[in-house]
Amino acid sequence: MLTLATTTPGEPEIFASLQGEGPSLGRPVAFVRLSRCNLACTWCDTAYTWRFTGDNRPHRDGLSFERTANQVVLDEADVAARIQALGQDRLVITGGEPLLQGAALARMVALLDGISVEIETNGTVAPHAALDPLVAQYNVSPKLKHSGNPVESAQIPERLATWSSEPKAWFKFVIATPDDLAEVLALIETYAIDRARVFVMPEGTDSATLRERERWLAPLALEYGLRLSDRLHIHLYGDTRGT
């Protein structure tokens, strides 16, 4: 069984859209968003996947969500059938933290036919042994200090070293201020991350904020040889579920 996020109570967040971030930006894909996360970013734009009533971990919006309205549990075969019906040749599995459900994901992905898979992860959880051979791409987004997570929880040395040596892994760092670049560059040096596989992306959930931050982030990306990622879905659809 898989625990998914919802678009509305009882309706799983499984949909087709354009990938809005990272190396597959602009590509038509199917999405499935899983519920639950082991981290708690203060700026998280999908807090409905983890900040349920009674969870007092800080978030800038201060909102909490009823678990029963924002989670749904489905059989792996049901999830696979819904994804297949969208008619896309690529699937993005996101969250929350998808790799927390690695064994169930492996069973689901094994049922897909003609669909390549990319997984978005915060980089703290190892892929399940049965899942890893079925994945074409990992979008690894280690959380920086400004996320509000303890560094020892968000930046696990053995995991970052392993991801750095994984040819299927791309790195995507969320940037809120120019000072965040120093932390990114230190991680690149410490773990020998290939800069050609590193994206920097402005933090923001509205077009005005993204554009303002891209004005100073773009020249920094150019200076340090990093790729710049926009958040295309925010410009197209706003900060909404199922997009």
N, C-alpha and C positions, 0 to 999 in steps of 0.2 A: 504494500500500500504506500501511496505517496501523499504527503500533506502539502496542499497547494494554497496559495493566496487566492483571494476572490476579487472579482470586479464588482459584483453586487452579492448580497448574502446568498450562498448556495451555488453561485456560478463561478467555476474555476477560471483563473486568469490564463487562458490559453487563447492565442489570437495570432493573426498575421499582420505584419507591419514592415516598415523599413528599419533596419538596424540603425540606431542613432549614434553609436559611439564606437571608437576603436577601429581596428583594422578592417572590419566588414561594414563600416559606415556607408549607409545608402543602399545596402543590399536587401532585397525582399527576403524575408525569413518568417518562419513560425516562431512564436515565443511561448514558453511555459514558465510561469513564475511560481517558485516554491516558497513555502512559508518557513519561518524559524531562522534565526541567526545567532551566532556565538559572539558577535560584536555588537556595539551600540554606538553608531556614529551620531554625533549631535546634529548633523545636517542631513541625515539620511532622508531621501525622498520616497522611500518605501517603508516607513516605520510601521505601517499596518501589517507588515510581515513578522514583526517581533515585539512591538511595544504594546502588549496587551494590558488590560486593566490589572492593576497591581504591580506592574513592572515600573519601578521608579528610576530606572537608569535615565540620565538626563537627555533631553532632546530640546532643541531650540523652540519648537512649536508647543511643547508641553502637552501634546495630545496623547490620549491612550485609546485603544481600540478593543472592542469586545471580540474575544477570540472566536466565539461561535459564528459571528457574522463575517469574519475575515479569514477564516480557515475552512477548508473542505478536504476531506480524505477520500481519495479515489483509488480504485484498483489500477495497477500498472497497465493492464490491457485496455482499459477505458481511456486512460490518458493517451496512450499510443494511438488509439483509433481517432480520437479528437484531433491530434496533431496531424495524422495522415490525411484527414479530411480537409485540412486547410490547403493542401495541394502545393506546398512549398518544398524545395529541395534542400533546405538548410533549416536547422532548428537551433535556437538560442535558449539555453537553460539558464535562468537567472533566479534571483531571490530578493531578500534573504541570502542565506549561504547554501547553495545547492549541494555541495559535497558532504554536508551533514547527512544526506539521504542517499549516499553512494550506492549501497547494495540495491535498494529499490529502483534507483535510476538505471542501474545496469540492466535490471530485468526489463524495464520499460524501453530503453533504447534498443535492446536486442530485438524488440518486436517491430521496429521501424524498417521500412523498405525504401531504399533509394534516397535517404535523407542523411546528410552529413551534420555533425553535431559540434557546436561550440558551447562552452560552459563559462559563465562569469563567476569568479570566485574572489574572495578577499585574500586568498593565499595562505590561510592558516591551517587548512585541512588537507590532508593527503588524499588523492583520488583513490577510490576503491579499486582493488586489483582487477575486478571483473569489468569495471567501467572504463578504465583508462584506455584499453585497446580500441574502444568504440568511439573515442573522442578525437575529432580532427583538430580542434583548437581550444586552448584555454586563454581567457582574458583575465589576467591576474591583476587585481587592484589592491596592493598593500595599502593599509590605512596609515596616514601620517599623523603626527602629534596633534594637529588641529582637529582631528576627528573626535577627540575626547576619549579615545580608548587608551588603556595603559599600553605603553610601548612593548612590554614583555608579552602581552596578549596579541597585539596586532602585527608585530614584526618578529616572527619566530625564526631565529637564525637558520636552523636546519631546513625549514620549509623554504625560505627565500633562496638558500643555496641550491636546493633541489630544483626549484622553479627556474632559476637562472640557467641551469644546465639542460632544461627540458626544451627540445626544439619546437614543440607545439605551443609553447607559452609566449604570449605577448604581455607586456606590462602597461598598465594604465594608472597614472597617479592623479588624484583629484587635488587641484591647486586652488587655494583660497586667497593667498597673498604672495607677492614676489618672494618673500622670505622662505616659502615652502620649497623653492627650488634647491636651496642648500641641502635640505634633508634628502631630496630625491637624488642629488648628485652624490651624496655620501653613501646612499644605499647602492647606487650603481657601481661605485668604486669598491665598496666592501664585498659585494657579492658578484663582481665581475659580470654585471648585466650588460648585454649587447645593446648599445644605444639605438641601434637600428630597429630594435623591437620595443622601444619605450615611447609611449604616448603621454603627454601631459594634457590635462583637460580641466577647464575652469569649473569650479563649483558654482552651482546656481540652478534655480528652478523657474527662471523667467528669461526671456530673450534679452531684455535690457541689461541684466546682471551679467549674462554670458558674454555679450558683446563688449561691455565695459572691461571685463577681465581679459578677454582675448586681445584687447588693444595693447596691454603690457605683457601678456603671456606669449604672444606670437614672436616678438623680437627675442625673448629669452629662449624660446624653442630653437630659433635660428642660430643664436649664439652658441648654444650647447649641443647642437646636433641631435635634437629630439623631435619627435613627431607631435603635431598638435591635433587634438581631437575636439571637435565641436560636440554639441548635444542636439542633433538634428530633430529628434522627436519633440523636444521642448519647443522649438520654433514652429513645428508643424501642428502640434496638438495641445501644447501646454502641459502642465504637470498633472496628468490624468492617468488613471489606470487603463490597462488594456490598449496601450499605444506604444 
